[in-house]
Amino acid sequence: MSARFFIIRTGFDPKRLDDPVSIEKTLRRLAREARAHAKADESGFKVGAAGLVQGPGTKPAVVLGWNDETENGNGLHAEDSMVAKMAPNERFLRLLVVGQNEQLLTPCGNCRDVLAKRTTEVSEILIQPNPSTPPFWFKVNGLLPNTHVPWGDITTTSADSDDHRLFTEALRLMKDRPYNPHRQRKFEAVAILSREGNVYPATSLPNASYHNQSAVGSGIGATDSARERYIVKVLSISSEQGLEKPVFPSGRCLQQLYEFGQVHGNDIAVIAAHPSGKSWLAMLSNLFPYPFGPRDVGINVAQYT
């Protein structure tokens, strides 16, 4: 198979679009072949991906992707690699991701954000959360479901309550001249509560390359520096937050929270708040179903408790 095949893509017979078994077989084979091109110098974990795509009035095709890691930690994921090979008007019909040991992988949080821009309500991904049970096709938009419940007006709670403390600290940073020269329409602040009862506020930190540091990432870094790695609750305020529905942290941020939740094996409460105090509550496990995490790459993080 020529290198040109991997740089571009390959066609797919439209007559097979209604045959999920044939689609799965084709995507698995091509994902394995794509994985052979992976450069996993940092993780040692090669990943290949294959996606069936189609645009309005165009023939279906299969695009391939593989991870390409860099020393600074900002490598290209297999899903990113696939999207880079798509035409602007194309969307995924079906896709799958294959890991180092032939297991089917669910996308990480950052890749869920990327895929959300290139999928429709009917786009599906093949997943297998339990190796002892058969894989199944799952709606891609179900990977970031935004499941939540109303949480009331935080300003009416006691000033010494955890929620009030988190809200006050996050709102203070939102109003106190945050560094935001590159993302004028979007900014966020968070406050993280550790098991020890301490609050760690943080804001997003954008830069000209648009490889931005998220507020959640900054906050987690602060808790880690204090070696308080048991995160109980996170409150987030976004400049995009309206009064009708919540804006929870991105998939990338949920991934970072899930990573730290695995240190102690605990779920994390996530509050999305409006500057007025109106808020919504969700558990991380509901916002981030079928997670990708340390165990998928053979790492046990319990030693960092």
ChimeraX attribute file (.defattr): number of C-alpha atoms within 10 A of each C-alpha:
attribute: neighborCount
match mode: 1-to-1
recipient: residues
	/A:1	6
	/A:2	6
	/A:3	8
	/A:4	8
	/A:5	12
	/A:6	18
	/A:7	13
	/A:8	14
	/A:9	17
	/A:10	13
	/A:11	12
	/A:12	17
	/A:13	9
	/A:14	10
	/A:15	7
	/A:16	12
	/A:17	14
	/A:18	9
	/A:19	9
	/A:20	12
	/A:21	10
	/A:22	12
	/A:23	18
	/A:24	19
	/A:25	10
	/A:26	16
	/A:27	25
	/A:28	23
	/A:29	14
	/A:30	22
	/A:31	26
	/A:32	22
	/A:33	19
	/A:34	24
	/A:35	24
	/A:36	13
	/A:37	17
	/A:38	21
	/A:39	19
	/A:40	16
	/A:41	12
	/A:42	13
	/A:43	10
	/A:44	12
	/A:45	18
	/A:46	25
	/A:47	30
	/A:48	32
	/A:49	31
	/A:50	31
	/A:51	29
	/A:52	26
	/A:53	26
	/A:54	19
	/A:55	16
	/A:56	9
	/A:57	6
	/A:58	10
	/A:59	12
	/A:60	22
	/A:61	20
	/A:62	25
	/A:63	30
	/A:64	33
	/A:65	31
	/A:66	31
	/A:67	24
	/A:68	20
	/A:69	20
	/A:70	13
	/A:71	8
	/A:72	7
	/A:73	9
	/A:74	10
	/A:75	15
	/A:76	16
	/A:77	22
	/A:78	26
	/A:79	28
	/A:80	21
	/A:81	20
	/A:82	23
	/A:83	23
	/A:84	14
	/A:85	17
	/A:86	22
	/A:87	11
	/A:88	10
	/A:89	11
	/A:90	19
	/A:91	23
	/A:92	27
	/A:93	23
	/A:94	25
	/A:95	27
	/A:96	23
	/A:97	28
	/A:98	27
	/A:99	20
	/A:100	17
	/A:101	11
	/A:102	13
	/A:103	15
	/A:104	24
	/A:105	25
	/A:106	25
	/A:107	26
	/A:108	21
	/A:109	23
	/A:110	18
	/A:111	18
	/A:112	23
	/A:113	17
	/A:114	16
	/A:115	22
	/A:116	19
	/A:117	11
	/A:118	18
	/A:119	19
	/A:120	15
	/A:121	11
	/A:122	12
	/A:123	22
	/A:124	22
	/A:125	24
	/A:126	21
	/A:127	22
	/A:128	17
	/A:129	16
	/A:130	10
	/A:131	10
	/A:132	7
	/A:133	8
	/A:134	9
	/A:135	13
	/A:136	11
	/A:137	16
	/A:138	16
	/A:139	15
	/A:140	26
	/A:141	19
	/A:142	19
	/A:143	24
	/A:144	19
	/A:145	12
	/A:146	19
	/A:147	17
	/A:148	19
	/A:149	13
	/A:150	14
	/A:151	15
	/A:152	14
	/A:153	15
	/A:154	23
	/A:155	16
	/A:156	10
	/A:157	14
	/A:158	11
	/A:159	12
	/A:160	9
	/A:161	10
	/A:162	16
	/A:163	19
	/A:164	19
	/A:165	20
	/A:166	25
	/A:167	28
	/A:168	19
	/A:169	19
	/A:170	27
	/A:171	23
	/A:172	13
	/A:173	18
	/A:174	22
	/A:175	10
	/A:176	8
	/A:177	8
	/A:178	16
	/A:179	14
	/A:180	16
	/A:181	10
	/A:182	15
	/A:183	14
	/A:184	8
	/A:185	8
	/A:186	12
	/A:187	22
	/A:188	24
	/A:189	28
	/A:190	33
	/A:191	30
	/A:192	28
	/A:193	25
	/A:194	19
	/A:195	13
	/A:196	11
	/A:197	12
	/A:198	17
	/A:199	22
	/A:200	21
	/A:201	28
	/A:202	26
	/A:203	25
	/A:204	22
	/A:205	22
	/A:206	18
	/A:207	14
	/A:208	9
	/A:209	7
	/A:210	10
	/A:211	10
	/A:212	14
	/A:213	14
	/A:214	23
	/A:215	25
	/A:216	28
	/A:217	21
	/A:218	19
	/A:219	23
	/A:220	27
	/A:221	15
	/A:222	18
	/A:223	20
	/A:224	14
	/A:225	10
	/A:226	11
	/A:227	12
	/A:228	17
	/A:229	22
	/A:230	22
	/A:231	25
	/A:232	17
	/A:233	21
	/A:234	28
	/A:235	28
	/A:236	29
	/A:237	29
	/A:238	23
	/A:239	15
	/A:240	12
	/A:241	19
	/A:242	14
	/A:243	13
	/A:244	8
	/A:245	15
	/A:246	25
	/A:247	21
	/A:248	24
	/A:249	25
	/A:250	16
	/A:251	22
	/A:252	18
	/A:253	19
	/A:254	23
	/A:255	24
	/A:256	18
	/A:257	22
	/A:258	22
	/A:259	18
	/A:260	24
	/A:261	20
	/A:262	20
	/A:263	18
	/A:264	16
	/A:265	14
	/A:266	15
	/A:267	19
	/A:268	20
	/A:269	17
	/A:270	24
	/A:271	30
	/A:272	26
	/A:273	30
	/A:274	25
	/A:275	20
	/A:276	12
	/A:277	21
	/A:278	19
	/A:279	25
	/A:280	23
	/A:281	20
	/A:282	19
	/A:283	17
	/A:284	24
	/A:285	17
	/A:286	16
	/A:287	22
	/A:288	23
	/A:289	13
	/A:290	19
	/A:291	20
	/A:292	18
	/A:293	22
	/A:294	15
	/A:295	11
	/A:296	17
	/A:297	16
	/A:298	9
	/A:299	9
	/A:300	13
	/A:301	17
	/A:302	12
	/A:303	7
	/A:304	11
	/A:305	13
